[in-house]
């Protein structure tokens, strides 16, 4: 059994909330960079939250971003460079393995 599966749900939920609050605080960490490094970003977290919690895409994104996605993009998202996009595409390919 994976030790993660044995983790108490309240502890897992607390860690998840801490991760989300950290990502909200670190708005300088661009989604494209998170995707390029780890193969997931805030949007992935919101998709997983929507699937797990029966939320709409917009509801889940607001829960993750702490505001509407449009507001977050307007206030925090920079234009991605070709290099960032290339790293992201390579990283996403590795997710399939």
C-alpha positions in Angstrom: 0.0 0.0 0.0 1.2 3.5 -0.9 1.7 5.4 2.4 -0.1 8.3 0.8 -3.3 6.3 0.7 -2.9 5.7 4.5 -2.7 9.4 5.2 -5.6 10.8 7.2 -8.0 12.8 5.0 -7.9 15.8 7.3 -4.1 15.9 7.1 -4.2 15.5 3.3 -6.8 18.3 3.0 -4.7 20.6 5.3 -1.6 20.0 3.2 -3.6 20.6 0.0 -5.0 23.9 1.3 -1.5 25.0 2.4 -0.2 24.2 -1.1 -3.0 26.3 -2.7 -2.4 29.2 -0.4 1.3 29.0 -1.1 0.6 29.2 -4.9 -1.7 32.1 -4.4 1.0 33.9 -2.5 3.6 33.1 -5.1 1.8 34.6 -8.1 5.2 35.2 -9.6 5.5 31.5 -10.2 3.9 31.4 -13.7 1.7 28.5 -14.7 3.8 27.9 -17.8 6.9 27.6 -15.6 5.2 25.2 -13.2 4.1 23.1 -16.3 7.6 23.2 -17.7 9.2 22.0 -14.5 6.6 19.7 -12.9 4.1 19.0 -15.6 1.2 20.5 -13.6 0.0 24.0 -12.7 -2.9 25.8 -11.0 -5.2 24.9 -13.8 -4.4 21.2 -13.4 -5.1 21.5 -9.7 -8.5 23.2 -10.4 -9.4 20.5 -12.9 -8.6 17.8 -10.4 -10.6 19.7 -7.8 -13.5 19.9 -10.1 -13.4 16.2 -10.9 -13.0 15.2 -7.2 -15.6 17.6 -5.8 -18.2 17.8 -8.5 -17.6 21.5 -9.2 -17.8 23.4 -12.4 -14.6 24.4 -14.0 -15.2 28.0 -13.0 -16.0 27.1 -9.4 -12.9 25.0 -9.1 -10.7 27.7 -10.6 -12.1 30.3 -8.2 -11.4 27.9 -5.3 -7.8 27.5 -6.4 -7.0 31.0 -7.5 -9.0 32.8 -4.8 -10.6 34.9 -7.5 -12.0 34.4 -11.0 -9.5 33.0 -13.5 -10.0 36.1 -15.7 -8.9 38.4 -12.7 -5.9 36.2 -12.0 -4.8 36.3 -15.6 -5.3 40.0 -15.8 -3.3 40.7 -12.6 -0.6 38.0 -12.6 -0.2 36.1 -15.9 2.6 37.3 -18.2 2.9 36.4 -21.9 4.8 33.1 -22.3 8.1 33.1 -24.1 8.8 30.5 -26.8 11.4 29.0 -24.5 8.8 28.6 -21.7 6.3 27.0 -24.1 8.9 24.6 -25.4 9.8 23.5 -21.8 6.1 23.1 -21.0 5.5 21.0 -24.1 8.4 18.7 -23.3 7.3 18.4 -19.7 3.7 17.6 -20.7 4.9 14.8 -23.0 6.7 13.2 -20.0 3.3 13.1 -18.2 2.1 10.4 -20.6 4.8 7.9 -19.4 
